[in-house]
Amino acid sequence: MVSSWPSIKFEDLYQQPSRNGLTKPKKVRGNGYKFINMGEIFAYDRMFNIPCDRVPLENKEKATSLLESGDLLFARQSLVLSGAGKIAIFLGDDEEVAFESHLIRVRLNKRLVNPDYVYYYFRSPYGRANIGTIVEQGAGQAGIRGSDLQRLEIPVPPLLIQNEIVNKIVSIDEKLQLNQQTNKSLEQMAQALFKSWFVDFDPVIDNALAAGNEIPEALQHRVEIRKKAHALQKQNPNIQPLPAATQRLFPSEFAHCGDNTFGIQGWIPKGWASTVLASIAELSTSRMDGAQLTLENYISTENMLPHKQGVTKASSIPQLKTTPSFKVGHVLISNIRPYFKKIWLANRSGGRSNDVLGFQSIEPRTESYLMNLLSQDSFFDFMMTTAKGSKMPRGDKKAIMDWGVVVPPVKIRKFYSSLVESFYSANSIRTKENDSLVQLRDTLLPKLISGEVILESQMHHEKGV
């Protein structure tokens, strides 16, 4: 890299020596302090109040392993070469947060360097190439060492110029984050509606109450919740009930299906089916010419984002004669444990790796229903418990297609899909805008860091002002 800035050894910018995080076995997780894992590193570049796992911490662990705003986190290991040394920046949280052993924490001296500048440097092609010089490829994974990381040299302009570089790039990132948050909110709305209709059976309970029909004991807890909801609607005119036409789509009675696998202790809405996933969806077996693969149309576990955040541009594509393919409307799910929660409703066609399953709805115009059905935690839990293999378990395709589901009539599935498909089309527009913003950011960033683009503060600096 040709740069007008002096190069400084990375460790000379440290406030304290770098350190690895804590090892916490799965059996102790679930309660306690927030705990950033490898999954968060790949899901969140800039971390502020992010959702994550929880673990108990002892006082001595808190003394050494809590994060502060501005801390940099580097991935020590990755299944793919490009993931080793991946960087994220911790921007703060309303709670105390620790980090796991597969991560390296670097705390910088803010009198010498802006942590955001260093974060953006290591996100740039120059910084990634610099990290690449210390990556070691082992059996099945790649990694870096903290001792090698600290010896890297990075270009460091004066703080005033660092701050101006950061300000220009942060404005782009803030727009990216706003679009992502909007997409997330719409996704949550789609999931909330799905849960209300197809998991909690709220419209059916409402109809049964209105008709004076018997409601099973197993569902009585939902009855009380619905009565409270009705009371709130009467008190607050801004809370609107379902339109009458929508309410009439749902039955007013429950039937026992004779199998506790389905519904709530076997009770399901009358006229709905207790069946298996294969009755409403198929696993795609279509393939495409490997020569047609591009970084934009190839989907693998690596470039699928967790938490239903979509997909990113692939870092590489395989050299294959043919590869599995997908089409618009297919639901793609990573088939590698523990990454089953990576799921995407495809808005374009392309190719996928063997470790990504492609589901297609048997009934047209029910794709959004299928997407939300397969987004349920119960499905991911089922994939986890039925996965096969020891080192990197894969989902069992036969078991997956035999997963028990409660399915409403096609009319209701299509109606739900018609309501939420606008969420996904809007999400697609914002995702495309983000692709353009990312391209702008990634084009501008190396030019700013190298000094190729002259900033106002840089002109003052060179003039000695």
LUMKE-120471 format. One record per residue (C-alpha): x, y, z; residue in three letters. Coordinates in Angstrom, 3 decimals, always signed. Layout:
N
x,y,z,aa
X,Y,Z,ala
...
This chain:
465
x,y,z,aa
+0.000,+0.000,+0.000,met
+1.260,+3.448,-0.965,val
+0.349,+5.858,+1.821,ser
+1.332,+9.340,+2.789,ser
+1.043,+8.441,+6.482,trp
+3.762,+6.984,+8.701,pro
+3.432,+3.280,+9.565,ser
+3.293,+2.381,+13.257,ile
+3.494,-1.034,+14.865,lys
-0.005,-1.969,+15.973,phe
+0.958,-2.818,+19.561,glu
+2.420,+0.678,+19.995,asp
-1.156,+1.961,+19.746,leu
-2.460,-0.363,+22.492,tyr
-3.644,+0.963,+25.824,gln
-3.038,-2.507,+27.304,gln
-1.925,-5.884,+25.929,pro
-4.454,-7.709,+23.782,ser
-6.185,-10.720,+25.300,arg
-8.361,-13.640,+24.330,asn
-11.827,-14.069,+25.835,gly
-13.377,-16.643,+28.153,leu
-14.249,-20.283,+27.617,thr
-17.791,-21.026,+28.757,lys
-19.320,-24.453,+28.033,pro
-22.804,-24.665,+26.580,lys
-24.242,-26.189,+29.763,lys
-23.698,-22.958,+31.767,val
-25.073,-20.617,+29.130,arg
-28.470,-18.954,+29.127,gly
-28.362,-16.681,+32.177,asn
-26.073,-13.989,+33.546,gly
-23.993,-11.472,+31.622,tyr
-24.177,-10.815,+27.891,lys
-21.503,-12.800,+26.061,phe
-20.304,-12.104,+22.510,ile
-19.515,-15.216,+20.502,asn
-18.115,-15.856,+17.049,met
-21.626,-15.675,+15.594,gly
-21.967,-12.029,+16.592,glu
-18.624,-11.163,+14.990,ile
-19.962,-12.257,+11.617,phe
-23.452,-10.820,+12.182,ala
-22.550,-7.364,+13.511,tyr
-19.672,-5.190,+12.344,asp
-20.533,-2.346,+14.709,arg
-21.918,-3.635,+18.017,met
-24.278,-1.530,+20.096,phe
-26.884,-3.175,+22.349,asn
-26.847,-6.304,+20.213,ile
-28.689,-9.509,+21.224,pro
-26.338,-12.288,+22.312,cys
-25.879,-15.279,+24.610,asp
-25.574,-15.010,+28.406,arg
-23.165,-16.656,+30.842,val
-22.325,-16.429,+34.552,pro
-19.141,-14.496,+35.385,leu
-16.889,-14.548,+38.416,glu
-15.459,-11.262,+39.737,asn
-11.962,-12.079,+38.486,lys
-13.390,-12.758,+35.018,glu
-15.246,-9.456,+35.057,lys
-12.022,-7.680,+35.988,ala
-10.277,-8.856,+32.812,thr
-12.907,-9.677,+30.218,ser
-15.568,-6.965,+30.168,leu
-15.713,-4.794,+27.074,leu
-15.477,-1.008,+26.849,glu
-16.731,+1.269,+24.103,ser
-14.136,+1.403,+21.330,gly
-12.751,-2.096,+21.952,asp
-11.878,-3.995,+18.776,leu
-12.659,-7.696,+18.455,leu
-10.831,-9.958,+15.997,phe
-11.892,-13.491,+15.063,ala
-9.085,-15.839,+16.068,arg
-10.461,-18.739,+14.014,gln
-12.798,-19.335,+11.110,ser
-13.987,-22.229,+8.977,leu
-13.142,-20.141,+5.917,val
-9.895,-18.370,+5.129,leu
-11.540,-14.979,+4.603,ser
-13.105,-15.084,+8.088,gly
-9.851,-15.352,+10.030,ala
-9.011,-12.000,+11.598,gly
-12.455,-10.563,+10.820,lys
-12.888,-7.367,+12.845,ile
-15.826,-5.808,+14.716,ala
-15.970,-2.780,+16.989,ile
-17.846,-2.692,+20.292,phe
-19.661,+0.639,+20.668,leu
-21.334,+0.048,+24.014,gly
-24.289,-1.588,+25.742,asp
-26.784,-0.882,+28.493,asp
-25.358,-3.914,+30.310,glu
-21.927,-5.330,+31.052,glu
-20.680,-7.515,+28.198,val
-17.898,-10.115,+28.028,ala
-16.469,-12.049,+25.063,phe
-15.499,-15.625,+24.255,glu
-12.145,-17.324,+23.817,ser
-12.230,-17.455,+20.009,his
-11.977,-13.658,+19.944,leu
-9.041,-11.302,+20.502,ile
-9.770,-7.979,+22.211,arg
-7.647,-4.949,+21.382,val
-8.066,-1.816,+23.514,arg
-6.401,+1.223,+21.944,leu
-4.865,+4.385,+23.366,asn
-7.413,+6.976,+22.261,lys
-4.917,+9.796,+22.671,arg
-2.989,+8.288,+19.768,leu
-5.630,+6.766,+17.557,val
-9.378,+6.773,+16.915,asn
-10.603,+3.151,+17.324,pro
-13.094,+3.710,+14.500,asp
-10.224,+4.616,+12.177,tyr
-8.411,+1.377,+12.982,val
-11.656,-0.557,+12.569,tyr
-12.177,+0.947,+9.129,tyr
-8.549,+0.385,+8.200,tyr
-8.861,-3.346,+8.867,phe
-12.151,-3.373,+6.920,arg
-10.411,-1.867,+3.885,ser
-8.644,-3.983,+1.216,pro
-5.307,-2.753,+2.597,tyr
-6.124,-3.857,+6.117,gly
-7.533,-7.211,+5.022,arg
-4.390,-7.839,+2.972,ala
-2.292,-6.938,+6.031,asn
-4.268,-9.416,+8.181,ile
-3.798,-11.994,+5.430,gly
-0.046,-11.999,+6.029,thr
-0.538,-13.548,+9.488,ile
-3.378,-15.988,+8.743,val
-2.461,-19.639,+9.193,glu
-4.471,-22.364,+7.458,gln
-4.915,-25.487,+9.592,gly
-6.960,-28.659,+9.344,ala
-10.476,-27.483,+8.568,gly
-10.008,-23.900,+9.762,gln
-7.895,-20.750,+9.489,ala
-6.701,-18.521,+12.303,gly
-4.513,-15.707,+13.621,ile
-2.513,-15.176,+16.829,arg
-2.596,-12.077,+19.001,gly
+1.209,-12.082,+19.071,ser
+1.293,-11.816,+15.268,asp
-1.499,-9.237,+15.165,leu
+0.376,-6.819,+17.417,gln
+3.437,-6.861,+15.120,arg
+1.526,-5.614,+12.071,leu
+2.301,-2.081,+10.933,glu
-0.559,+0.236,+9.985,ile
-0.635,+3.763,+8.496,pro
-1.633,+6.340,+11.101,val
-2.480,+9.912,+10.033,pro
-2.873,+12.687,+12.623,pro
-5.963,+12.369,+14.839,leu
-7.736,+15.273,+13.125,leu
-7.508,+13.508,+9.771,ile
-8.458,+10.146,+11.321,gln
-11.607,+11.764,+12.700,asn
-12.565,+13.255,+9.337,glu
-12.095,+9.900,+7.599,ile
-14.297,+8.270,+10.232,val
-17.010,+10.923,+9.935,asn
-17.320,+10.447,+6.180,lys
-17.562,+6.649,+6.396,ile
-19.767,+6.563,+9.504,val
-22.452,+8.598,+7.707,ser
-22.681,+5.826,+5.113,ile
-22.695,+3.105,+7.772,asp
-25.460,+4.875,+9.695,glu
-27.687,+4.810,+6.604,lys
-26.855,+1.128,+6.161,leu
-27.818,+0.447,+9.764,gln
-31.082,+2.397,+9.442,leu
-32.095,+0.302,+6.444,asn
-31.129,-2.879,+8.265,gln
-33.123,-1.871,+11.356,gln
-36.192,-1.083,+9.237,thr
-35.908,-4.475,+7.557,asn
-35.583,-6.124,+10.949,lys
-38.678,-4.338,+12.290,ser
-40.780,-5.470,+9.328,leu
-39.485,-9.012,+9.737,glu
-40.480,-8.949,+13.405,gln
-43.960,-7.773,+12.438,met
-44.318,-10.674,+10.007,ala
-43.182,-13.129,+12.678,gln
-45.477,-11.629,+15.334,ala
-48.473,-12.002,+13.034,leu
-47.464,-15.572,+12.168,phe
-47.173,-16.518,+15.832,lys
-50.529,-14.945,+16.682,ser
-52.377,-16.716,+13.869,trp
-50.619,-20.041,+13.471,phe
-48.967,-20.801,+16.809,val
-51.214,-19.193,+19.434,asp
-54.403,-19.492,+17.289,phe
-55.634,-16.089,+18.524,asp
-58.293,-15.530,+15.806,pro
-59.711,-19.018,+16.425,val
-59.916,-18.399,+20.163,ile
-61.603,-15.046,+19.519,asp
-64.189,-16.722,+17.268,asn
-64.783,-19.489,+19.789,ala
-65.335,-16.955,+22.576,leu
-67.754,-14.968,+20.432,ala
-69.693,-18.122,+19.514,ala
-69.699,-19.490,+23.055,gly
-67.904,-22.649,+21.924,asn
-65.851,-24.791,+24.279,glu
-62.125,-24.091,+24.328,ile
-59.725,-26.903,+25.344,pro
-58.115,-26.735,+28.784,glu
-54.687,-26.660,+27.159,ala
-55.570,-23.321,+25.551,leu
-57.172,-21.640,+28.560,gln
-54.061,-19.554,+29.232,his
-54.502,-17.979,+25.793,arg
-58.172,-17.292,+26.583,val
-57.172,-15.018,+29.464,glu
-54.636,-13.234,+27.272,ile
-57.239,-12.662,+24.561,arg
-59.793,-11.326,+27.070,lys
-57.219,-8.782,+28.263,lys
-56.477,-7.846,+24.660,ala
-60.182,-7.252,+24.011,his
-60.412,-5.031,+27.095,ala
-57.474,-2.959,+25.862,leu
-59.108,-2.556,+22.454,gln
-62.233,-1.124,+24.066,lys
-60.166,+1.331,+26.121,gln
-57.886,+2.414,+23.281,asn
-59.488,+3.198,+19.901,pro
-56.043,+3.136,+18.258,asn
-55.860,-0.639,+18.798,ile
-57.880,-2.095,+15.959,gln
-59.263,-5.660,+15.907,pro
-58.904,-7.857,+12.837,leu
-61.261,-6.831,+10.032,pro
-64.430,-8.928,+10.041,ala
-63.604,-10.432,+6.640,ala
-60.234,-11.607,+7.938,thr
-61.755,-12.954,+11.148,gln
-64.188,-15.057,+9.115,arg
-61.310,-16.916,+7.470,leu
-60.684,-18.685,+10.784,phe
-62.835,-21.408,+12.382,pro
-64.539,-21.056,+15.764,ser
-63.828,-24.542,+17.094,glu
-60.901,-26.809,+17.950,phe
-60.460,-30.494,+17.165,ala
-58.210,-33.099,+18.737,his
-55.839,-34.610,+16.221,cys
-54.828,-37.487,+18.499,gly
-51.128,-36.753,+18.345,asp
-49.278,-34.516,+20.795,asn
-46.654,-33.823,+18.133,thr
-49.036,-31.318,+16.566,phe
-50.693,-28.237,+17.990,gly
-50.969,-27.673,+21.737,ile
-51.287,-31.079,+23.382,gln
-52.952,-32.322,+20.213,gly
-55.578,-29.572,+19.852,trp
-55.692,-27.736,+16.515,ile
-58.236,-25.453,+14.822,pro
-61.078,-27.415,+13.234,lys
-60.506,-27.941,+9.515,gly
-56.738,-27.479,+9.751,trp
-54.342,-30.359,+9.063,ala
-51.888,-32.142,+11.309,ser
-49.320,-33.216,+8.765,thr
-45.625,-33.040,+7.850,val
-43.515,-30.420,+6.092,leu
-43.352,-32.524,+2.911,ala
-47.079,-31.962,+2.401,ser
-46.592,-28.234,+1.741,ile
-42.947,-27.904,+0.620,ala
-40.318,-29.670,-1.430,glu
-36.552,-29.691,-1.300,leu
-35.275,-28.244,-4.563,ser
-33.078,-30.568,-6.639,thr
-32.520,-28.155,-9.545,ser
-28.986,-27.451,-10.731,arg
-27.236,-24.859,-12.877,met
-24.072,-24.563,-14.944,asp
-21.165,-23.720,-12.650,gly
-19.849,-21.282,-15.258,ala
-22.866,-19.046,-14.547,gln
-21.895,-18.513,-10.914,leu
-20.855,-15.023,-9.833,thr
-19.979,-13.434,-6.509,leu
-23.429,-11.812,-6.609,glu
-25.548,-14.917,-7.266,asn
-23.727,-17.593,-5.245,tyr
-25.067,-18.371,-1.766,ile
-23.217,-20.402,+0.861,ser
-23.367,-20.601,+4.646,thr
-20.499,-18.102,+4.730,glu
-22.384,-15.251,+3.050,asn
-25.783,-15.903,+4.649,met
-26.408,-13.560,+7.571,leu
-27.964,-14.733,+10.856,pro
-31.175,-13.334,+12.375,his
-32.908,-13.249,+8.944,lys
-30.767,-10.305,+7.826,gln
-30.372,-11.578,+4.281,gly
-27.228,-12.386,+2.357,val
-24.030,-10.623,+1.357,thr
-21.814,-10.819,-1.679,lys
-19.786,-14.044,-1.741,ala
-16.042,-13.798,-1.170,ser
-15.323,-16.627,-3.632,ser
-17.134,-19.090,-5.874,ile
-16.377,-22.791,-6.391,pro
-15.030,-24.103,-9.670,gln
-17.661,-26.737,-10.483,leu
-19.310,-28.045,-13.652,lys
-22.744,-27.840,-12.029,thr
-24.053,-26.660,-8.684,thr
-27.417,-26.681,-6.856,pro
-29.556,-23.702,-7.846,ser
-32.393,-21.646,-6.402,phe
-35.138,-19.396,-7.754,lys
-37.116,-16.364,-6.594,val
-39.418,-17.477,-3.763,gly
-37.249,-20.359,-2.584,his
-36.473,-20.405,+1.141,val
-32.754,-21.035,+1.700,leu
-31.479,-22.392,+5.018,ile
-27.913,-23.179,+6.052,ser
-27.598,-26.907,+6.700,asn
-24.509,-26.754,+8.942,ile
-24.913,-26.819,+12.706,arg
-24.797,-24.402,+14.526,pro
-25.721,-22.089,+11.614,tyr
-29.260,-23.428,+11.005,phe
-30.739,-20.020,+11.877,lys
-29.340,-18.518,+8.703,lys
-32.443,-18.268,+6.518,ile
-33.358,-16.172,+3.462,trp
-36.384,-15.795,+1.197,leu
-34.731,-15.515,-2.209,ala
-35.547,-12.398,-4.239,asn
-33.372,-13.485,-7.154,arg
-32.097,-16.675,-8.775,ser
-28.644,-18.182,-8.502,gly
-26.526,-21.046,-7.242,gly
-26.032,-22.410,-3.746,arg
-23.540,-24.627,-1.984,ser
-24.389,-28.200,-0.985,asn
-24.605,-26.957,+2.613,asp
-27.561,-24.689,+1.835,val
-31.009,-26.271,+1.516,leu
-33.546,-24.814,-0.903,gly
-37.238,-25.217,-0.008,phe
-40.029,-24.402,-2.455,gln
-43.733,-24.112,-1.685,ser
-45.969,-26.653,-3.374,ile
-48.809,-24.108,-3.510,glu
-47.970,-20.913,-5.454,pro
-48.149,-17.587,-3.576,arg
-47.550,-19.183,-0.159,thr
-43.808,-18.515,-0.093,glu
-43.948,-15.930,+2.705,ser
-45.980,-18.335,+4.834,tyr
-43.323,-21.031,+4.296,leu
-40.525,-18.562,+5.117,met
-42.105,-17.709,+8.462,asn
-42.973,-21.329,+9.243,leu
-39.331,-22.331,+8.763,leu
-38.193,-19.336,+10.837,ser
-39.783,-20.764,+13.984,gln
-37.426,-21.691,+16.825,asp
-39.195,-25.058,+17.013,ser
-37.955,-25.865,+13.500,phe
-34.363,-24.863,+14.258,phe
-34.471,-26.877,+17.480,asp
-35.734,-29.867,+15.496,phe
-32.880,-29.503,+13.004,met
-30.395,-29.356,+15.887,met
-31.684,-32.527,+17.557,thr
-31.938,-34.550,+14.340,thr
-28.662,-33.402,+12.737,ala
-26.175,-36.106,+11.819,lys
-22.385,-36.076,+12.005,gly
-19.837,-35.333,+14.717,ser
-17.436,-32.641,+13.517,lys
-19.788,-30.378,+11.498,met
-23.264,-31.949,+11.806,pro
-25.655,-31.517,+8.891,arg
-29.444,-31.485,+8.974,gly
-31.064,-34.822,+8.161,asp
-33.119,-34.137,+5.018,lys
-35.547,-37.019,+5.563,lys
-36.152,-36.019,+9.175,ala
-36.617,-32.397,+8.110,ile
-39.296,-33.244,+5.569,met
-41.038,-35.409,+8.201,asp
-41.182,-32.511,+10.673,trp
-44.701,-32.262,+12.108,gly
-46.658,-29.109,+11.314,val
-50.150,-27.711,+11.827,val
-51.256,-26.323,+8.469,val
-54.192,-23.963,+7.817,pro
-56.153,-24.150,+4.556,pro
-54.484,-22.814,+1.420,val
-56.765,-19.737,+1.419,lys
-55.372,-18.600,+4.789,ile
-51.763,-19.343,+3.801,arg
-52.176,-17.273,+0.646,lys
-53.883,-14.466,+2.544,phe
-51.082,-14.292,+5.132,tyr
-48.457,-14.320,+2.361,ser
-50.241,-11.484,+0.542,ser
-50.160,-9.390,+3.726,leu
-46.457,-9.791,+4.471,val
-44.952,-10.136,+0.999,glu
-44.836,-6.325,+0.783,ser
-42.502,-6.431,+3.798,phe
-40.087,-8.588,+1.855,tyr
-40.342,-6.578,-1.367,ser
-39.606,-3.386,+0.601,ala
-36.768,-5.189,+2.326,asn
-35.394,-6.104,-1.077,ser
-35.396,-2.445,-2.182,ile
-33.524,-1.377,+0.957,arg
-31.124,-4.293,+0.545,thr
-30.321,-3.158,-2.998,lys
-29.781,+0.390,-1.732,glu
-27.435,-1.012,+0.886,asn
-25.514,-2.864,-1.823,asp
-24.905,+0.500,-3.541,ser
-23.923,+2.136,-0.249,leu
-21.502,-0.676,+0.515,val
-19.933,-0.270,-2.923,gln
-19.573,+3.490,-2.326,leu
-18.091,+2.942,+1.135,arg
-15.676,+0.255,-0.010,asp
-14.535,+2.379,-2.950,thr
-14.061,+5.530,-0.887,leu
-12.497,+3.947,+2.197,leu
-9.126,+2.839,+0.721,pro
-8.756,+6.175,-1.046,lys
-9.236,+8.017,+2.246,leu
-6.858,+5.771,+4.172,ile
-4.115,+5.976,+1.555,ser
-4.433,+9.761,+1.307,gly
-5.438,+9.558,-2.372,glu
-8.574,+11.575,-1.594,val
-7.518,+14.877,-0.069,ile
-9.577,+15.976,+2.937,leu
-9.979,+19.520,+4.219,glu
-8.159,+18.663,+7.458,ser
-5.381,+17.065,+5.412,gln
-4.872,+20.268,+3.404,met
-4.630,+22.267,+6.634,his
-2.187,+19.711,+8.020,his
+0.063,+19.836,+4.943,glu
+0.038,+23.647,+5.045,lys
+0.955,+23.544,+8.711,gly
-2.247,+25.325,+9.726,val
